[in-house]
Amino acid sequence: MPANLTVTIDSWENGQAIPGRFAFGVPATEGHVALSDNKNPEIQWSGAPAGTKSFALICSDPDVPSSGDDVNQEGKTVPADLPRVDFYHWVVSDIPADRTSISEGEDCDGITPKGKTPGEKPYGITGLNNYTDWFAGDDDMGGNYGGYDGPCPPWNDSIVHHYHFTVYALDIETTQLKGNFGGPDLLAAMEGHILAQGEHVGTYSLNPAVSY
């Protein structure tokens, strides 16, 4: 079993609500959803074991509906018992071993229609998040969404969504991933190389009927 890495996001307590500035969408005064600041939160980690040669970061939401039939439909509610799937919001590989944080807004500060180009950054190599799939075919928003884009769960979902910000300490300097890789690609590339890992969880909902 991997050792424990201490992962901290000071902007909210572990397991508590994510502030709106880190979200893609916030509740609207008219209608259901308004676009938000969409900043990546500052994330810090410590306690990497000897032999750590790089880090990786994944933020995923495992509470996304497996079927979009009822999603954001007037007069309907996404049922709680609907099977759920992962939605990746942030995928970063090859974070240098001497890095212990990514600053607020360093990877994302605002919504970029048609997405942001993934690739090499000072803090690692960003992959694609699942807004790439969500906006596919949309004339105004379709494109490759690299790096971070924050929460925007269905406004009619009956459950709270949980966002797992997980940092991994690896025994390799590079996963060899380039180009348009996603969360599952990074998970596969890290297999057998994880020395330690830790996470900080946040919750979010756009449904006024859901308390969290």
N, C-alpha and C positions, 0 to 999 in steps of 0.2 A: 504493500500500500504506500502511496506517496506520503511524504511528510506534510505537515501543515505550514502553509504560508499565511502570514497575516496581511489581509487586504482591507483597506479602509477608504471609505468615502465620507468625508466629514459633513457633507451637505445634507445628509439624512441618516438617522440611526438605522443600523442593520435591521432589515425586515419592515421598515416603516415607509411611509408615502414619499414618492419622488417629487420634488418641487417642479412646478410647471415649466421653469426655464430650461430644464433638461429634456423636455418632451417635444415631440414633433407637433402634437396637437393638444389643445386645452379646451375645456368646456366653453362654448360660445354664449354670449348674451342673447343672441338671436340665432336660431337654428341649433345645431348640435356641436360642431367642432370649429375652432379657430386655429390658425397656424400659430406656433409658438416660437420661442427663442432658439430652441433646438441646439443648445450647447452640450458638448460632452462634459460630464462632471470631472472634477479633479479626482484621480484615483491614485492611491499610494500602496506600496507593498514592502514588506520587510521579512526577515527571517529565512532568506534563501540559503539552502544548504551548500556546503563545499562541493565544488564540481559543477555549479550552475554556469552555463555558457550563454544562455539567452533566456528571455521570457516570452510568453505569448499571452494574449488577452482575448477573451470572448465574452460578449454580453448576449444572452439569449433569453427569450420569453417562451416557456414551455406551455403556455396557456392559450395559444392561438387556435381558433376553431379550425377543425380539419375540413369543414365544408363551409363555403361562403354563401350558401343559399339564403340564410336569414341575416347575414351581416349588413348592418347599417340600413335595414329596411324598415320603413315606417310601419307601425302597427305590429311589428314582430319583435321577439326577443331571442337572442341566441341562448339555447338551453344549456344549463349547467352540466348535464350529463352527456353533451356532445363530446366525442373524442377530440383530444387536443394534440397539437403538433408544435415543434420548435420554430421560432422565428428569430433569426440572428440580427442583432442591431449593431454589433461592433465586432470586427474580426481583425486582429493585429498579430502578425508573426514577426520573428527575428528582432524582438526588442532587445537592445544591447544589455549585456550583463551588468553594466554599471548604472543602469537606469533603475530608479526606485519610484517613479511617479510619471503621470501624464497630467499636465495642468488643465484647469477648466478652460474650455474653448480652444485648446491647442490643436485638437483634431477637427472640431466642428463648431462653428459659431454662426448659426442661422440655417435656414432651409435653402438648399440649392436646387431649383427645378432642373430636372434631367440628371441630377446626381453629381457626385464628385469623383474624380479619377482616382482609382486605387493605385498603390505603388509605394515606392520608397519614401519614407519620411525620417526626420531626425530620431523619432521614437519607435521606428520599426517599419514593417511593410504592411500596409493596410490591404485587406481583402474586401470583397463585396458583402453588403448586408442585404437582407431580404426585401427591402423596398425596391430593389432591382426587379424582383418578380412581381411585387404588388402593383407597380406602375407600368409594367410591360404592356405596350400597345397604346398607352395614353399619350396623345399628341403633345400635351403640355408638360407632363411630368416624366414620361418614359425615358430611361437611360440607365447607366451603370452607377449604382450608389455605393461608393467606396467609403471606408471609415465609418464613423458614428452617425446614426440618425436615431432620434429618441422615440419614446413610447407614443403610440397613437392607436390604442386598442379599439375595437368596435364600440360605438357609443351605445349600442343596445345589448351589449354582452351582460349576462347575468352574474358573471364571476369577476373577481379582482384578478388582474394579471400580475405575475411576479417576474422581476427582471434580475437575472443572476449575472453579476459582474465577476468573472472568474479569471484569476491570473495563475499561470503555470510557470514553474521554474523547470528548465529543460537542460539535458546534458549534451545538447548539440548547439552549435552556433547558428545554424540555419536549418529550416525545414525544407529548403529547396523550392518553396512555393513562390510562384511569380504569376503576374497577370490576374485574371479574373477568378481567383479562388474564393471559396466561401467557408462557412463554419464547418460543415462536414469534412471538407478537404483538410482543414487545419487539424481537426480532431484525429483524422486518420494519420496525418503526417507526424503527430506527436506521440502516437501509440508506441509504448515501450521506452519513451524518452523522458517521462515526467518524473522529476525528483521530488517536487512538492507542488501543492496547489492550495488556493484559498479563495473565498468568495465574499462578496458583500451584496445583499439582496435589497431590492426596492420594490414597492407595490405601486400600482397605478390603475385608474379607471376613468372613463369618460361618461359613465352612466350615472346620472344623479340619483338613481334609485339604489345604487350600491354604495354601502359605507365601507370605509377602509382606513 
